[in-house]
Amino acid sequence: MQLTRTLLITCLLTCCFFATLLAQDRIITGRITNVAGVGIAGATVQGKVSNVSLASNGTGNFSITIPASENALAISSVGFLSKTVDITGKSSVDIFLTDDPKSIFN
């Protein structure tokens, strides 16, 4: 009886430990600029799988907390072509958006 209880508790604690490891988040920082190097304020930064999103600040900088399993960010802004950026193994990215030739804002 005591051995069974000990094994059950050990199994539960092991499962909780591994579940915690798998649920880790990570922070990706970066800057979004146009081709001239000017920061793009208000650009949307979104995890491709998790759909966690935020907007870049007034100088194009961002810091987003996403699940560790996330491997790409979708970047978009009015007047620019959207872009998907691979973030596998990265903690910081610099992103350049190209003007959208079909946009009325250019």
Sequence and secondary structure as in RCSB ss.txt:
>XXXX:A:sequence
MQLTRTLLITCLLTCCFFATLLAQDRIITGRITNVAGVGIAGATVQGKVSNVSLASNGTGNFSITIPASENALAI
SSVGFLSKTVDITGKSSVDIFLTDDPKSIFN
>XXXX:A:secstr
 HHHHHHHHHHHHHHHHHHHHHT EEEEEEEEEETTS B TT EEEETTT  EEE  TTSEEEEEEETT  EEEE
E TTB  EEEE TT SEEEEEE B TT TT 
